[in-house]
């Protein structure tokens, strides 16, 4: 069984989070966050934090298009779950348009500060132990 709980980010927003400790729990997590077989998913990775203004504008435009596409095809978007770079941009794009596609942040548990650096627009989040899985 995977551990789960909720984090209250504000009076109006809380998110679920899941803690995975074993590789075998990935299937349970996929079910818990509604990533069933055949459901489209996009994975965003990379760092765009600290880009100059023109580059940051391009990233925001790109994530606006990605968010619109995810919403239209009912895809989940999976990212690093932080409030930096491309992850912050996709969260902002989803929030400003009030999209409902699943936005799932994935982070190493020991790097998360509650609730400060964990992206607040994610309805579900998964945390992984540092150094890989046990078992």
LUMMARTI-829461 format. One record per residue: residue in three letters; x, y, z of N, C-alpha, C in turn. Coordinates in steps of 0.1 Angstrom, whole numbers, padded with zeros to 4 digits, always signed. Layout:
AlaXYZXYZXYZ
...
This chain:
Unk+0008-0012+0000+0000+0000+0000+0009+0012+0000
Unk+0005+0022-0008+0012+0035-0008+0007+0044+0003
Unk+0016+0052+0009+0011+0062+0019+0006+0074+0011
Unk-0005+0080+0017-0011+0092+0011-0016+0101+0022
Unk-0016+0114+0018-0021+0124+0028-0025+0136+0020
Unk-0028+0147+0026-0031+0160+0020-0023+0171+0026
Unk-0020+0181+0017-0013+0193+0022-0022+0205+0019
Unk-0024+0213+0029-0032+0225+0028-0023+0237+0024
Unk-0024+0242+0012-0016+0253+0007-0022+0266+0010
Unk-0035+0267+0010-0042+0280+0013-0056+0276+0018
Unk-0064+0286+0021-0077+0283+0026-0085+0276+0015
Unk-0082+0279+0003-0090+0274-0009-0084+0262-0016
Unk-0072+0259-0012-0065+0248-0020-0057+0239-0012
Unk-0060+0226-0014-0052+0215-0008-0049+0205-0019
Unk-0039+0197-0017-0035+0187-0027-0032+0174-0020
Unk-0034+0163-0027-0031+0150-0022-0016+0147-0026
Unk-0010+0140-0017+0004+0135-0021+0005+0121-0017
Unk+0014+0114-0024+0016+0100-0022+0031+0097-0020
Unk+0034+0088-0011+0048+0085-0009+0051+0071-0013
Unk+0060+0069-0022+0063+0056-0028+0076+0051-0022
Unk+0077+0039-0017+0089+0034-0011+0094+0022-0018
Unk+0086+0016-0027+0090+0004-0034+0086+0005-0048
Unk+0095+0000-0057+0092+0001-0071+0079-0005-0075
Unk+0075-0016-0069+0063-0023-0072+0050-0014-0069
Unk+0052-0003-0061+0041+0005-0058+0037+0015-0070
Unk+0045+0015-0080+0043+0025-0091+0029+0022-0097
Unk+0025+0009-0098+0012+0006-0104+0001+0011-0095
Unk+0003+0009-0082-0007+0015-0073-0008+0030-0074
Unk+0003+0037-0076+0003+0051-0077-0004+0055-0090
Unk-0001+0048-0101-0008+0051-0114-0023+0050-0112
Unk-0028+0040-0105-0042+0039-0103-0047+0050-0094
Unk-0040+0054-0084-0044+0064-0074-0045+0078-0081
Unk-0037+0081-0091-0037+0094-0097-0044+0093-0111
Unk-0051+0083-0113-0059+0081-0125-0051+0081-0138
Unk-0040+0074-0138-0032+0072-0150-0033+0058-0155
Unk-0045+0054-0158-0048+0041-0163-0042+0038-0176
Unk-0042+0026-0180-0037+0021-0193-0044+0028-0204
Unk-0037+0033-0213-0043+0040-0225-0045+0055-0223
Unk-0043+0060-0211-0046+0074-0208-0033+0082-0213
Unk-0035+0092-0221-0023+0100-0226-0017+0107-0214
Unk-0003+0108-0215+0004+0116-0205+0016+0123-0212
Unk+0019+0135-0207+0030+0142-0211+0039+0144-0199
Unk+0052+0143-0202+0062+0144-0191+0071+0157-0194
Unk+0071+0166-0185+0079+0178-0187+0091+0178-0178
Unk+0103+0179-0184+0115+0179-0176+0124+0190-0180
Unk+0133+0194-0172+0142+0204-0176+0142+0216-0167
Unk+0152+0224-0167+0152+0236-0159+0152+0248-0168
Unk+0143+0257-0164+0142+0269-0172+0143+0281-0162
Unk+0146+0278-0149+0147+0288-0139+0159+0297-0143
Unk+0157+0310-0141+0168+0319-0143+0170+0324-0157
Unk+0161+0320-0166+0162+0324-0180+0159+0339-0181
Unk+0165+0345-0191+0163+0360-0193+0149+0362-0198
Unk+0144+0374-0197+0130+0377-0200+0125+0372-0213
Unk+0132+0374-0225+0126+0369-0237+0125+0354-0238
Unk+0135+0347-0232+0134+0332-0231+0123+0328-0222
Unk+0121+0334-0211+0110+0331-0202+0097+0332-0208
Unk+0095+0343-0217+0083+0345-0224+0080+0334-0234
Unk+0090+0329-0240+0089+0318-0249+0084+0305-0242
Unk+0091+0302-0230+0087+0291-0222+0072+0292-0218
Unk+0068+0304-0214+0054+0305-0210+0044+0303-0222
Unk+0048+0308-0233+0040+0305-0245+0039+0290-0249
Unk+0050+0284-0248+0051+0269-0250+0042+0262-0240
Unk+0043+0265-0227+0036+0258-0217+0021+0261-0218
Unk+0017+0273-0223+0003+0276-0226-0002+0267-0237
Unk+0005+0264-0247+0001+0255-0258+0000+0241-0253
Unk+0010+0237-0245+0010+0223-0239-0002+0221-0230
Unk-0005+0231-0222-0016+0230-0213-0029+0229-0221
Unk-0031+0237-0231-0043+0237-0239-0044+0223-0246
Unk-0033+0217-0251-0033+0204-0257-0037+0193-0247
Unk-0031+0194-0235-0034+0184-0225-0049+0185-0221
Unk-0054+0196-0220-0068+0198-0216-0077+0192-0227
Unk-0074+0195-0240-0082+0191-0251-0082+0175-0253
Unk-0071+0169-0250-0070+0154-0252-0071+0147-0239
Unk-0074+0154-0228-0076+0148-0215-0064+0140-0210
Unk-0052+0146-0213-0039+0140-0209-0035+0145-0195
Unk-0028+0137-0188-0021+0141-0176-0008+0147-0179
Unk-0004+0157-0172+0010+0162-0173+0017+0159-0160
Unk+0029+0153-0162+0038+0149-0151+0050+0158-0151
Unk+0054+0164-0140+0066+0172-0140+0073+0171-0126
Unk+0083+0180-0124+0091+0179-0112+0084+0185-0100
Unk+0072+0191-0101+0064+0196-0090+0070+0208-0083
Unk+0080+0215-0088+0085+0226-0080+0080+0239-0086
Unk+0083+0250-0079+0079+0263-0083+0090+0270-0091
Unk+0096+0263-0100+0107+0269-0108+0106+0265-0122
Unk+0111+0274-0131+0112+0271-0145+0100+0266-0152
Unk+0102+0255-0160+0091+0250-0168+0079+0244-0159
Unk+0083+0239-0147+0073+0234-0138+0064+0245-0133
Unk+0069+0256-0129+0061+0268-0125+0053+0273-0137
Unk+0059+0273-0149+0051+0278-0160+0039+0269-0164
Unk+0041+0256-0163+0029+0247-0167+0018+0249-0156
Unk+0022+0250-0143+0013+0252-0132+0005+0265-0134
Unk+0012+0275-0138+0006+0288-0141-0004+0288-0152
Unk+0001+0281-0163-0008+0279-0175-0021+0272-0172
Unk-0020+0262-0164-0032+0254-0160-0041+0262-0151
Unk-0035+0269-0142-0043+0277-0132-0050+0289-0139
Unk-0043+0296-0147-0049+0309-0153-0060+0306-0162
Unk-0060+0294-0169-0071+0290-0177-0082+0281-0170
Unk-0079+0278-0158-0088+0269-0150-0090+0255-0156
Unk-0079+0250-0162-0079+0237-0168-0081+0227-0157
Unk-0086+0215-0161-0088+0204-0152-0079+0192-0154
Unk-0070+0192-0164-0062+0181-0167-0054+0178-0154
Unk-0051+0165-0152-0043+0161-0140-0029+0166-0142
Unk-0024+0174-0132-0010+0179-0132-0004+0172-0120
Unk+0006+0164-0123+0011+0155-0112+0026+0159-0110
Unk+0029+0164-0099+0043+0167-0095+0050+0155-0089
Unk+0062+0152-0094+0070+0141-0088+0083+0147-0083
Unk+0086+0144-0070+0098+0150-0064+0104+0139-0055
Unk+0117+0141-0052+0124+0133-0042+0120+0139-0028
Unk+0115+0130-0020+0109+0135-0007+0118+0144+0001
Unk+0131+0141+0002+0139+0148+0011+0142+0162+0006
Unk+0139+0165-0007+0141+0178-0013+0129+0187-0011
Unk+0118+0182-0006+0105+0190-0005+0105+0197+0008
Unk+0102+0210+0008+0099+0218+0020+0084+0220+0020
Unk+0077+0217+0030+0063+0218+0031+0058+0232+0035
Unk+0048+0238+0029+0044+0236+0015+0052+0245+0005
Unk+0062+0252+0010+0069+0262+0003+0073+0259-0012
Unk+0081+0249-0014+0086+0248-0028+0079+0237-0036
Unk+0068+0232-0031+0061+0222-0038+0050+0229-0045
Unk+0049+0228-0058+0040+0235-0067+0025+0234-0062
Unk+0018+0245-0059+0005+0245-0054-0006+0242-0063
Unk-0004+0241-0076-0015+0239-0086-0016+0224-0089
Unk-0009+0215-0082-0010+0201-0086-0021+0194-0077
Unk-0031+0188-0083-0041+0181-0076-0035+0168-0070
Unk-0025+0163-0075-0019+0151-0070-0004+0152-0071
Unk+0003+0146-0061+0018+0146-0062+0023+0133-0057
Unk+0035+0129-0062+0041+0117-0058+0055+0120-0053
Unk+0059+0115-0042+0072+0117-0036+0080+0104-0036
Unk+0092+0104-0039+0101+0092-0040+0112+0094-0030
Unk+0116+0083-0024+0127+0084-0014+0140+0087-0022
Unk+0149+0095-0016+0162+0098-0022+0170+0085-0023
Unk+0178+0084-0033+0186+0072-0034+0179+0060-0040
Unk+0167+0062-0045+0160+0051-0052+0150+0043-0043
Unk+0145+0032-0047+0135+0025-0040+0142+0015-0031
Unk+0134+0011-0021+0138+0000-0012+0129-0012-0017
Unk+0135-0023-0019+0127-0035-0022+0124-0037-0036
